[in-house]
Amino acid sequence: MIVRAEAARDVAAISALVADAFSDHPFSNQTEHLLVDALRAAGGLTVSLVALDDGGEVAGHVGLSPVSIGGTDAGWLIVAPLAVRRDLWRRGIGSALMRAGLDAARAAGAPGVVLVGDPAFYTRFGFASGNGPTMAGVPAENLMALSFGGAVPAGEVTCHPAFAVCMSPRD
Ligand SMILES: CC(C)(COP(=O)(O)OP(=O)(O)OC[C@H]1O[C@@H](n2cnc3c(N)ncnc32)[C@H](O)[C@@H]1OP(=O)(O)O)[C@@H](O)C(=O)NCCC(=O)NCCS
């Protein structure tokens, strides 16, 4: 499977894929595709990778963007979001994207990555809960962090301003 950086020609497919993948997600307010677009427009998509299917079509996407933790911007990133095309779930694409996203974050100089997610899925990549970062409204076990070497910083995670699109009511 090919995983590469997003290209301009992928943008519409990424948006459609992310919207569809989260359309019935229990903790989604169906704004994840808007978040990807808003981050990109604001220059906040530090990492944006696509997986391609056998026909070269976009099969999955992962985006990472900058956060501060405890009021300090030390270069940490947050995974938001990870999505795989619905007809291709459970074939390892999400895991491959996640690993490639972590490699890209490390290569970009990030000291580590946080995310909001299900420990049942993310512990396999080395993420752990309750190791320092917090986020208002997010259960402690779902706020997970992975350091590439140093200590995990403690404190509230503040996301890129583009995340406001997730908080806004939609028509
Ligand atoms: C979550 C998602 C990205 C996983 O993609 P995927 O390509 O199916 O993942 P993989 O095939 O690499 O799955 C690896 C393993 O994780 C498990 N898994 C997948 N999604 C899981 C979830 N939400 N919770 C727990 N385990 C999960 C799979 O069962 C598989 O385990 P197995 O090999 O023992 O069967 C995909 O289901 C998706 O896009 N879901 C909707 C959006 C979403 O929930 N994104 C993550 C939150 S940001």
PDBQT file of the ligand as one rigid body, heavy atoms in Angstrom, charges set to zero:
ROOT
HETATM    1  C1  LIG A 201     -10.724   3.846  13.145  1.00  0.00    +0.000 C 
HETATM    2  C2  LIG A 201     -10.315   3.590  11.686  1.00  0.00    +0.000 C 
HETATM    3  C3  LIG A 201      -9.434   4.705  11.196  1.00  0.00    +0.000 C 
HETATM    4  C4  LIG A 201      -9.546   2.272  11.670  1.00  0.00    +0.000 C 
HETATM    5  O1  LIG A 201      -9.112   2.052  10.341  1.00  0.00    +0.000 OA
HETATM    6  P1  LIG A 201      -8.870   0.582   9.821  1.00  0.00    +0.000 P 
HETATM    7  O2  LIG A 201      -8.158   0.667   8.507  1.00  0.00    +0.000 OA
HETATM    8  O3  LIG A 201     -10.118  -0.184   9.888  1.00  0.00    +0.000 OA
HETATM    9  O4  LIG A 201      -7.857   0.054  10.957  1.00  0.00    +0.000 OA
HETATM   10  P2  LIG A 201      -6.988  -1.245  10.930  1.00  0.00    +0.000 P 
HETATM   11  O5  LIG A 201      -7.461  -2.199   9.863  1.00  0.00    +0.000 OA
HETATM   12  O6  LIG A 201      -5.573  -0.840  10.875  1.00  0.00    +0.000 OA
HETATM   13  O7  LIG A 201      -7.375  -1.812  12.354  1.00  0.00    +0.000 OA
HETATM   14  C5  LIG A 201      -6.424  -2.328  13.170  1.00  0.00    +0.000 C 
HETATM   15  C6  LIG A 201      -7.129  -2.911  14.339  1.00  0.00    +0.000 C 
HETATM   16  O8  LIG A 201      -7.844  -1.952  15.082  1.00  0.00    +0.000 OA
HETATM   17  C7  LIG A 201      -9.135  -2.415  15.364  1.00  0.00    +0.000 C 
HETATM   18  N1  LIG A 201      -9.986  -1.261  15.349  1.00  0.00    +0.000 N 
HETATM   19  C8  LIG A 201     -10.346  -0.538  14.288  1.00  0.00    +0.000 A 
HETATM   20  N2  LIG A 201     -11.105   0.494  14.678  1.00  0.00    +0.000 NA
HETATM   21  C9  LIG A 201     -11.205   0.421  16.034  1.00  0.00    +0.000 A 
HETATM   22  C10 LIG A 201     -11.861   1.182  17.016  1.00  0.00    +0.000 A 
HETATM   23  N3  LIG A 201     -12.589   2.279  16.711  1.00  0.00    +0.000 N 
HETATM   24  N4  LIG A 201     -11.763   0.808  18.303  1.00  0.00    +0.000 NA
HETATM   25  C11 LIG A 201     -11.048  -0.284  18.638  1.00  0.00    +0.000 A 
HETATM   26  N5  LIG A 201     -10.411  -1.047  17.738  1.00  0.00    +0.000 NA
HETATM   27  C12 LIG A 201     -10.490  -0.703  16.463  1.00  0.00    +0.000 A 
HETATM   28  C13 LIG A 201      -9.449  -3.388  14.298  1.00  0.00    +0.000 C 
HETATM   29  O9  LIG A 201     -10.362  -4.344  14.784  1.00  0.00    +0.000 OA
HETATM   30  C14 LIG A 201      -8.116  -3.996  14.019  1.00  0.00    +0.000 C 
HETATM   31  O10 LIG A 201      -7.858  -4.992  14.955  1.00  0.00    +0.000 OA
HETATM   32  P3  LIG A 201      -7.690  -6.485  14.463  1.00  0.00    +0.000 P 
HETATM   33  O11 LIG A 201      -6.565  -6.442  13.493  1.00  0.00    +0.000 OA
HETATM   34  O12 LIG A 201      -7.392  -7.184  15.735  1.00  0.00    +0.000 OA
HETATM   35  O13 LIG A 201      -8.995  -6.818  13.840  1.00  0.00    +0.000 OA
HETATM   36  C15 LIG A 201     -11.559   3.447  10.762  1.00  0.00    +0.000 C 
HETATM   37  O14 LIG A 201     -12.401   2.460  11.288  1.00  0.00    +0.000 OA
HETATM   38  C16 LIG A 201     -12.350   4.734  10.597  1.00  0.00    +0.000 C 
HETATM   39  O15 LIG A 201     -12.077   5.528   9.713  1.00  0.00    +0.000 OA
HETATM   40  N6  LIG A 201     -13.359   4.928  11.476  1.00  0.00    +0.000 N 
HETATM   41  C17 LIG A 201     -14.179   6.145  11.450  1.00  0.00    +0.000 C 
HETATM   42  C18 LIG A 201     -13.400   7.345  11.908  1.00  0.00    +0.000 C 
HETATM   43  C19 LIG A 201     -12.740   7.121  13.260  1.00  0.00    +0.000 C 
HETATM   44  O16 LIG A 201     -13.310   6.559  14.194  1.00  0.00    +0.000 OA
HETATM   45  N7  LIG A 201     -11.470   7.592  13.377  1.00  0.00    +0.000 N 
HETATM   46  C20 LIG A 201     -10.677   7.418  14.589  1.00  0.00    +0.000 C 
HETATM   47  C21 LIG A 201     -11.012   8.440  15.614  1.00  0.00    +0.000 C 
HETATM   48  S1  LIG A 201     -10.188   9.977  15.270  1.00  0.00    +0.000 SA
ENDROOT
TORSDOF 0
